[in-house]
Amino acid sequence: MKTKVIFLGLSLLGLMSESFAIGKSGDSSRHVVADPGNAGLKLPAGFHAQAIAENLGGARHIAVTPKGDIYVKIQSGKPGKAIAVLHDSDGDGKMDDIKTFGTYRGTGIAIKDGYLYASSDEEVFRYKLNDQYQVQNQDQPEKIITGLINRHQHESKSIALDNSGNIYVNIGAYSNSCQEKDRAKGAKGIQGCPIRDSAAGIWQFRADKANQTYGDGTRYASGLRNVVGLDWNTESNHLFVMQHGRDGLYDMFPEYYSLQQGNELPAECMYKLNKGDDAGWPYIYYDGLQNKKMLAPEYGGDGKKTGGENAIDPVVAFPAHMAPNGLLFYTGNQFPEKYKNGAFVAFHGSWNRQKGQKGYFVAFVPFKNGMPSGKWEIFADGFAGVPDIQSPGQAQHRPCGLAQGPDGSLYVTDDVKGTVYKISYSK
């Protein structure tokens, strides 16, 4: 009811949401609805944004049903509020019917083959959906994976599913760079880093088998510090992931790195994964300025020595410290052709840069034949609401999750104020 009062108030002031007819790329029987000023977002020409839900709490990843209803994973995990279900009951574009269920904090959520999958920081559950894509057993989910390690650092168990009945789970490293003393100045790295045995990688499990543990799964890829955004690319039939790069090169090793280098290194990397791949963490990092894999200072590096000859290369290297939390391959038909099969990346925004923060936007990477085919660009900006943001605490909104709607619209979550944005296109 509160949303409707605000909407009517704006109407009386002559600030009613604008309506735009969809062109050939979408359904001409409906209209794109945009908030005044596109809800504060800066978008390419022809795109329009609407804040369709607000004040959900820590809204992380998101899934949209073929009926247009939305499931949002809420990180706080307060009793009864782990998953929000959003429904537009009167067709005005705003999600006015909001219900919640679940008792566990976490990030991951996805819809696949008649089930809703959702993760805590230690487990993965699934719920059977009816023909309206509604959860029937809200209080009795099936536990399909359990016992995953959580040391309260990089604990998000983000998930993705392929088309062969497998689910992929990130198990982040509970460390910055596997030092003898974590994040301590000058501390050496542990040889044969034991963290990699149960974390710092992607594990593959069956999507339909109950109570799986590490022994039932496969370590699909290693040497990944932490992956929050991941998605299955149906065009190439591969898993793609966005790694959060390491911190503290200048802070911990000022003899090798300047403040500027510490701010600009290492790259935030997109990887295309094959089973058995190793991205090299903690022994190396990727220098996006030199386009080289560099030996980490904890393991004998000095900012000049290369390393990781057997580690895979990223397919895209983004600027440092931007925290990529969402990845989505766009398969819809509403957006212009350049976006077809390309990748959207939600950058949550940095916290550890010492002079100005970066990120707080959604980027786009064009793809062709299952691989990047051009330079990345900023697609949606303005989430932070601050032109020169110096501290993440200043950010009014921080992008996190991405999803595609049945009409080809793009949905973006914000985990500061719990806003859900819908981005649509019309000529």
ZALUMTOR-125229 format. One record per residue (C-alpha): residue number from 1; residue in three letters; chain; x, y, z. Coordinates in steps of 0.5 Angstrom, whole numbers, plus 500, padded with zeros to 3 digits. Example, Ala and Ser with C-alpha at 12.3 -4.5 7.8 and 13.67 -1.06 7.14 Angstrom:
// residues 2
<1 "ALA" "A" <525 491 516>>
<2 "SER" "A" <527 498 514>>
// end
This chain:
// residues 427
<1 "MET" "A" <500 500 500>>
<2 "LYS" "A" <506 505 502>>
<3 "THR" "A" <508 504 494>>
<4 "LYS" "A" <502 506 492>>
<5 "VAL" "A" <501 512 496>>
<6 "ILE" "A" <508 515 494>>
<7 "PHE" "A" <506 513 486>>
<8 "LEU" "A" <500 517 487>>
<9 "GLY" "A" <503 523 490>>
<10 "LEU" "A" <508 523 484>>
<11 "SER" "A" <502 523 479>>
<12 "LEU" "A" <499 529 483>>
<13 "LEU" "A" <506 533 482>>
<14 "GLY" "A" <506 531 475>>
<15 "LEU" "A" <511 526 475>>
<16 "MET" "A" <508 520 473>>
<17 "SER" "A" <512 514 471>>
<18 "GLU" "A" <513 515 463>>
<19 "SER" "A" <510 509 459>>
<20 "PHE" "A" <514 507 452>>
<21 "ALA" "A" <511 502 447>>
<22 "ILE" "A" <516 496 446>>
<23 "GLY" "A" <519 496 439>>
<24 "LYS" "A" <520 490 434>>
<25 "SER" "A" <524 487 439>>
<26 "GLY" "A" <519 486 444>>
<27 "ASP" "A" <512 485 445>>
<28 "SER" "A" <508 491 442>>
<29 "SER" "A" <502 489 446>>
<30 "ARG" "A" <505 492 453>>
<31 "HIS" "A" <509 498 455>>
<32 "VAL" "A" <515 499 458>>
<33 "VAL" "A" <514 503 464>>
<34 "ALA" "A" <520 508 467>>
<35 "ASP" "A" <521 511 473>>
<36 "PRO" "A" <522 519 473>>
<37 "GLY" "A" <530 520 472>>
<38 "ASN" "A" <530 512 471>>
<39 "ALA" "A" <530 511 478>>
<40 "GLY" "A" <537 515 479>>
<41 "LEU" "A" <540 510 474>>
<42 "LYS" "A" <544 512 467>>
<43 "LEU" "A" <543 508 461>>
<44 "PRO" "A" <544 507 454>>
<45 "ALA" "A" <539 511 449>>
<46 "GLY" "A" <533 507 449>>
<47 "PHE" "A" <533 504 456>>
<48 "HIS" "A" <529 505 461>>
<49 "ALA" "A" <529 503 469>>
<50 "GLN" "A" <524 502 474>>
<51 "ALA" "A" <525 501 482>>
<52 "ILE" "A" <520 495 482>>
<53 "ALA" "A" <521 493 490>>
<54 "GLU" "A" <524 497 495>>
<55 "ASN" "A" <527 496 502>>
<56 "LEU" "A" <527 488 502>>
<57 "GLY" "A" <534 488 506>>
<58 "GLY" "A" <540 485 504>>
<59 "ALA" "A" <538 483 497>>
<60 "ARG" "A" <543 478 494>>
<61 "HIS" "A" <542 474 488>>
<62 "ILE" "A" <535 473 484>>
<63 "ALA" "A" <531 469 480>>
<64 "VAL" "A" <525 471 475>>
<65 "THR" "A" <519 466 473>>
<66 "PRO" "A" <516 465 467>>
<67 "LYS" "A" <510 468 470>>
<68 "GLY" "A" <514 474 472>>
<69 "ASP" "A" <514 473 479>>
<70 "ILE" "A" <521 474 483>>
<71 "TYR" "A" <525 470 488>>
<72 "VAL" "A" <530 474 492>>
<73 "LYS" "A" <535 471 496>>
<74 "ILE" "A" <536 475 503>>
<75 "GLN" "A" <543 475 506>>
<76 "SER" "A" <540 477 513>>
<77 "GLY" "A" <537 470 514>>
<78 "LYS" "A" <532 473 519>>
<79 "PRO" "A" <527 467 521>>
<80 "GLY" "A" <522 467 516>>
<81 "LYS" "A" <525 472 511>>
<82 "ALA" "A" <531 468 507>>
<83 "ILE" "A" <527 468 501>>
<84 "ALA" "A" <523 474 498>>
<85 "VAL" "A" <517 472 493>>
<86 "LEU" "A" <515 478 489>>
<87 "HIS" "A" <508 479 485>>
<88 "ASP" "A" <505 484 482>>
<89 "SER" "A" <498 483 483>>
<90 "ASP" "A" <495 489 480>>
<91 "GLY" "A" <499 490 473>>
<92 "ASP" "A" <502 497 475>>
<93 "GLY" "A" <509 494 474>>
<94 "LYS" "A" <511 495 482>>
<95 "MET" "A" <511 489 486>>
<96 "ASP" "A" <506 490 491>>
<97 "ASP" "A" <505 483 494>>
<98 "ILE" "A" <511 481 498>>
<99 "LYS" "A" <512 475 502>>
<100 "THR" "A" <518 471 505>>
<101 "PHE" "A" <520 465 508>>
<102 "GLY" "A" <526 461 510>>
<103 "THR" "A" <531 461 516>>
<104 "TYR" "A" <538 461 513>>
<105 "ARG" "A" <542 467 511>>
<106 "GLY" "A" <546 466 504>>
<107 "THR" "A" <546 469 497>>
<108 "GLY" "A" <545 464 491>>
<109 "ILE" "A" <538 462 488>>
<110 "ALA" "A" <536 460 481>>
<111 "ILE" "A" <530 456 478>>
<112 "LYS" "A" <531 450 474>>
<113 "ASP" "A" <527 444 471>>
<114 "GLY" "A" <521 445 476>>
<115 "TYR" "A" <525 447 482>>
<116 "LEU" "A" <527 453 486>>
<117 "TYR" "A" <535 452 488>>
<118 "ALA" "A" <537 457 494>>
<119 "SER" "A" <544 456 498>>
<120 "SER" "A" <546 458 505>>
<121 "ASP" "A" <553 459 507>>
<122 "GLU" "A" <554 452 508>>
<123 "GLU" "A" <548 448 504>>
<124 "VAL" "A" <544 448 498>>
<125 "PHE" "A" <537 447 498>>
<126 "ARG" "A" <531 446 493>>
<127 "TYR" "A" <524 447 493>>
<128 "LYS" "A" <519 444 488>>
<129 "LEU" "A" <515 449 484>>
<130 "ASN" "A" <508 448 482>>
<131 "ASP" "A" <505 450 475>>
<132 "GLN" "A" <505 457 477>>
<133 "TYR" "A" <512 457 479>>
<134 "GLN" "A" <510 457 486>>
<135 "VAL" "A" <514 454 492>>
<136 "GLN" "A" <509 448 495>>
<137 "ASN" "A" <514 446 501>>
<138 "GLN" "A" <516 453 504>>
<139 "ASP" "A" <518 449 511>>
<140 "GLN" "A" <521 443 508>>
<141 "PRO" "A" <526 444 503>>
<142 "GLU" "A" <530 438 500>>
<143 "LYS" "A" <537 439 502>>
<144 "ILE" "A" <541 437 496>>
<145 "ILE" "A" <548 439 499>>
<146 "THR" "A" <551 440 506>>
<147 "GLY" "A" <557 441 510>>
<148 "LEU" "A" <561 446 506>>
<149 "ILE" "A" <566 450 509>>
<150 "ASN" "A" <564 457 512>>
<151 "ARG" "A" <570 460 516>>
<152 "HIS" "A" <566 467 516>>
<153 "GLN" "A" <570 470 510>>
<154 "HIS" "A" <568 469 503>>
<155 "GLU" "A" <563 465 505>>
<156 "SER" "A" <558 466 500>>
<157 "LYS" "A" <556 459 496>>
<158 "SER" "A" <553 462 490>>
<159 "ILE" "A" <550 457 485>>
<160 "ALA" "A" <549 456 477>>
<161 "LEU" "A" <546 450 474>>
<162 "ASP" "A" <548 447 467>>
<163 "ASN" "A" <543 443 462>>
<164 "SER" "A" <546 436 464>>
<165 "GLY" "A" <543 436 471>>
<166 "ASN" "A" <549 439 475>>
<167 "ILE" "A" <550 444 480>>
<168 "TYR" "A" <556 448 481>>
<169 "VAL" "A" <557 451 488>>
<170 "ASN" "A" <563 457 489>>
<171 "ILE" "A" <567 455 496>>
<172 "GLY" "A" <571 461 497>>
<173 "ALA" "A" <578 461 500>>
<174 "TYR" "A" <577 463 508>>
<175 "SER" "A" <583 468 506>>
<176 "ASN" "A" <586 473 502>>
<177 "SER" "A" <592 470 500>>
<178 "CYS" "A" <594 464 504>>
<179 "GLN" "A" <599 467 508>>
<180 "GLU" "A" <602 464 515>>
<181 "LYS" "A" <598 470 518>>
<182 "ASP" "A" <592 472 514>>
<183 "ARG" "A" <593 480 512>>
<184 "ALA" "A" <599 481 516>>
<185 "LYS" "A" <605 485 513>>
<186 "GLY" "A" <610 481 510>>
<187 "ALA" "A" <607 475 512>>
<188 "LYS" "A" <609 469 507>>
<189 "GLY" "A" <605 464 504>>
<190 "ILE" "A" <604 457 506>>
<191 "GLN" "A" <607 452 501>>
<192 "GLY" "A" <602 447 498>>
<193 "CYS" "A" <596 452 501>>
<194 "PRO" "A" <592 447 505>>
<195 "ILE" "A" <586 452 504>>
<196 "ARG" "A" <585 449 496>>
<197 "ASP" "A" <583 442 499>>
<198 "SER" "A" <576 444 501>>
<199 "ALA" "A" <575 451 498>>
<200 "ALA" "A" <578 456 493>>
<201 "GLY" "A" <574 453 488>>
<202 "ILE" "A" <568 451 484>>
<203 "TRP" "A" <565 444 486>>
<204 "GLN" "A" <560 440 482>>
<205 "PHE" "A" <554 436 485>>
<206 "ARG" "A" <548 433 482>>
<207 "ALA" "A" <542 437 482>>
<208 "ASP" "A" <537 432 484>>
<209 "LYS" "A" <541 428 489>>
<210 "ALA" "A" <540 429 497>>
<211 "ASN" "A" <545 430 502>>
<212 "GLN" "A" <551 430 498>>
<213 "THR" "A" <558 432 501>>
<214 "TYR" "A" <565 434 499>>
<215 "GLY" "A" <566 426 498>>
<216 "ASP" "A" <560 426 493>>
<217 "GLY" "A" <562 432 489>>
<218 "THR" "A" <568 434 484>>
<219 "ARG" "A" <572 439 485>>
<220 "TYR" "A" <571 442 478>>
<221 "ALA" "A" <576 448 478>>
<222 "SER" "A" <581 450 483>>
<223 "GLY" "A" <585 456 485>>
<224 "LEU" "A" <579 461 485>>
<225 "ARG" "A" <580 466 491>>
<226 "ASN" "A" <572 467 491>>
<227 "VAL" "A" <567 467 486>>
<228 "VAL" "A" <560 471 487>>
<229 "GLY" "A" <558 471 480>>
<230 "LEU" "A" <557 465 476>>
<231 "ASP" "A" <553 463 470>>
<232 "TRP" "A" <552 457 465>>
<233 "ASN" "A" <553 460 458>>
<234 "THR" "A" <549 455 453>>
<235 "GLU" "A" <552 458 447>>
<236 "SER" "A" <559 455 449>>
<237 "ASN" "A" <556 450 454>>
<238 "HIS" "A" <561 452 459>>
<239 "LEU" "A" <561 455 466>>
<240 "PHE" "A" <564 462 466>>
<241 "VAL" "A" <566 466 473>>
<242 "MET" "A" <568 472 476>>
<243 "GLN" "A" <573 472 481>>
<244 "HIS" "A" <574 477 486>>
<245 "GLY" "A" <582 479 486>>
<246 "ARG" "A" <586 479 492>>
<247 "ASP" "A" <587 485 497>>
<248 "GLY" "A" <593 488 500>>
<249 "LEU" "A" <599 488 495>>
<250 "TYR" "A" <601 495 497>>
<251 "ASP" "A" <599 495 505>>
<252 "MET" "A" <603 488 506>>
<253 "PHE" "A" <609 489 501>>
<254 "PRO" "A" <610 497 500>>
<255 "GLU" "A" <617 495 498>>
<256 "TYR" "A" <615 492 492>>
<257 "TYR" "A" <608 496 490>>
<258 "SER" "A" <606 503 490>>
<259 "LEU" "A" <600 506 493>>
<260 "GLN" "A" <597 507 486>>
<261 "GLN" "A" <599 500 484>>
<262 "GLY" "A" <596 497 490>>
<263 "ASN" "A" <590 501 488>>
<264 "GLU" "A" <590 498 481>>
<265 "LEU" "A" <592 491 482>>
<266 "PRO" "A" <590 486 481>>
<267 "ALA" "A" <585 485 476>>
<268 "GLU" "A" <578 483 477>>
<269 "CYS" "A" <578 477 472>>
<270 "MET" "A" <572 473 468>>
<271 "TYR" "A" <574 466 467>>
<272 "LYS" "A" <571 460 462>>
<273 "LEU" "A" <572 454 466>>
<274 "ASN" "A" <573 447 464>>
<275 "LYS" "A" <573 441 468>>
<276 "GLY" "A" <580 441 472>>
<277 "ASP" "A" <582 448 471>>
<278 "ASP" "A" <587 452 476>>
<279 "ALA" "A" <586 459 476>>
<280 "GLY" "A" <593 460 480>>
<281 "TRP" "A" <590 463 487>>
<282 "PRO" "A" <594 464 492>>
<283 "TYR" "A" <601 463 488>>
<284 "ILE" "A" <599 468 482>>
<285 "TYR" "A" <595 474 481>>
<286 "TYR" "A" <593 477 474>>
<287 "ASP" "A" <596 484 472>>
<288 "GLY" "A" <591 487 468>>
<289 "LEU" "A" <596 493 466>>
<290 "GLN" "A" <601 489 463>>
<291 "ASN" "A" <596 483 461>>
<292 "LYS" "A" <601 478 465>>
<293 "LYS" "A" <600 473 470>>
<294 "MET" "A" <605 475 476>>
<295 "LEU" "A" <608 471 482>>
<296 "ALA" "A" <605 473 488>>
<297 "PRO" "A" <609 477 493>>
<298 "GLU" "A" <608 471 499>>
<299 "TYR" "A" <611 466 494>>
<300 "GLY" "A" <617 470 492>>
<301 "GLY" "A" <614 475 487>>
<302 "ASP" "A" <616 482 487>>
<303 "GLY" "A" <611 486 482>>
<304 "LYS" "A" <616 484 476>>
<305 "LYS" "A" <616 476 476>>
<306 "THR" "A" <611 472 472>>
<307 "GLY" "A" <608 466 474>>
<308 "GLY" "A" <603 461 473>>
<309 "GLU" "A" <605 458 467>>
<310 "ASN" "A" <600 452 468>>
<311 "ALA" "A" <594 457 470>>
<312 "ILE" "A" <589 459 466>>
<313 "ASP" "A" <588 466 463>>
<314 "PRO" "A" <582 470 464>>
<315 "VAL" "A" <578 472 458>>
<316 "VAL" "A" <576 479 461>>
<317 "ALA" "A" <580 483 466>>
<318 "PHE" "A" <577 488 469>>
<319 "PRO" "A" <580 494 473>>
<320 "ALA" "A" <582 492 481>>
<321 "HIS" "A" <577 492 487>>
<322 "MET" "A" <570 493 484>>
<323 "ALA" "A" <567 486 487>>
<324 "PRO" "A" <564 483 481>>
<325 "ASN" "A" <558 480 485>>
<326 "GLY" "A" <553 478 479>>
<327 "LEU" "A" <554 475 472>>
<328 "LEU" "A" <548 474 467>>
<329 "PHE" "A" <549 471 460>>
<330 "TYR" "A" <543 475 456>>
<331 "THR" "A" <539 470 451>>
<332 "GLY" "A" <533 475 451>>
<333 "ASN" "A" <530 478 445>>
<334 "GLN" "A" <528 485 447>>
<335 "PHE" "A" <535 488 447>>
<336 "PRO" "A" <538 490 441>>
<337 "GLU" "A" <542 485 437>>
<338 "LYS" "A" <549 487 440>>
<339 "TYR" "A" <547 484 447>>
<340 "LYS" "A" <545 478 445>>
<341 "ASN" "A" <549 472 448>>
<342 "GLY" "A" <553 478 451>>
<343 "ALA" "A" <555 478 459>>
<344 "PHE" "A" <552 483 464>>
<345 "VAL" "A" <557 484 470>>
<346 "ALA" "A" <554 487 477>>
<347 "PHE" "A" <560 490 480>>
<348 "HIS" "A" <558 491 488>>
<349 "GLY" "A" <564 496 489>>
<350 "SER" "A" <570 497 492>>
<351 "TRP" "A" <572 498 499>>
<352 "ASN" "A" <580 497 500>>
<353 "ARG" "A" <582 502 495>>
<354 "GLN" "A" <585 508 499>>
<355 "LYS" "A" <584 514 494>>
<356 "GLY" "A" <577 513 491>>
<357 "GLN" "A" <572 507 490>>
<358 "LYS" "A" <571 504 484>>
<359 "GLY" "A" <565 500 481>>
<360 "TYR" "A" <558 500 483>>
<361 "PHE" "A" <555 499 476>>
<362 "VAL" "A" <553 494 471>>
<363 "ALA" "A" <558 492 466>>
<364 "PHE" "A" <557 489 459>>
<365 "VAL" "A" <561 485 455>>
<366 "PRO" "A" <559 483 448>>
<367 "PHE" "A" <560 475 446>>
<368 "LYS" "A" <560 472 439>>
<369 "ASN" "A" <561 464 439>>
<370 "GLY" "A" <561 463 446>>
<371 "MET" "A" <567 468 447>>
<372 "PRO" "A" <568 475 448>>
<373 "SER" "A" <568 479 442>>
<374 "GLY" "A" <570 486 444>>
<375 "LYS" "A" <571 491 449>>
<376 "TRP" "A" <567 491 456>>
<377 "GLU" "A" <563 498 457>>
<378 "ILE" "A" <559 501 463>>
<379 "PHE" "A" <551 499 462>>
<380 "ALA" "A" <548 502 468>>
<381 "ASP" "A" <551 507 472>>
<382 "GLY" "A" <549 511 478>>
<383 "PHE" "A" <547 506 483>>
<384 "ALA" "A" <552 509 488>>
<385 "GLY" "A" <548 516 488>>
<386 "VAL" "A" <555 519 489>>
<387 "PRO" "A" <559 522 484>>
<388 "ASP" "A" <566 521 487>>
<389 "ILE" "A" <565 516 492>>
<390 "GLN" "A" <571 515 497>>
<391 "SER" "A" <568 510 502>>
<392 "PRO" "A" <563 504 501>>
<393 "GLY" "A" <559 507 506>>
<394 "GLN" "A" <557 513 502>>
<395 "ALA" "A" <553 508 497>>
<396 "GLN" "A" <546 509 497>>
<397 "HIS" "A" <545 502 493>>
<398 "ARG" "A" <550 497 491>>
<399 "PRO" "A" <549 492 485>>
<400 "CYS" "A" <549 485 487>>
<401 "GLY" "A" <544 480 483>>
<402 "LEU" "A" <542 479 476>>
<403 "ALA" "A" <536 476 472>>
<404 "GLN" "A" <533 476 466>>
<405 "GLY" "A" <525 476 465>>
<406 "PRO" "A" <521 473 461>>
<407 "ASP" "A" <520 479 456>>
<408 "GLY" "A" <527 480 456>>
<409 "SER" "A" <528 485 461>>
<410 "LEU" "A" <534 485 466>>
<411 "TYR" "A" <533 485 473>>
<412 "VAL" "A" <538 488 478>>
<413 "THR" "A" <538 487 486>>
<414 "ASP" "A" <541 492 491>>
<415 "ASP" "A" <543 490 498>>
<416 "VAL" "A" <544 496 501>>
<417 "LYS" "A" <537 498 501>>
<418 "GLY" "A" <534 492 498>>
<419 "THR" "A" <532 495 491>>
<420 "VAL" "A" <530 491 485>>
<421 "TYR" "A" <531 495 479>>
<422 "LYS" "A" <527 493 472>>
<423 "ILE" "A" <531 495 466>>
<424 "SER" "A" <527 495 459>>
<425 "TYR" "A" <528 497 452>>
<426 "SER" "A" <524 501 447>>
<427 "LYS" "A" <526 505 441>>
// end
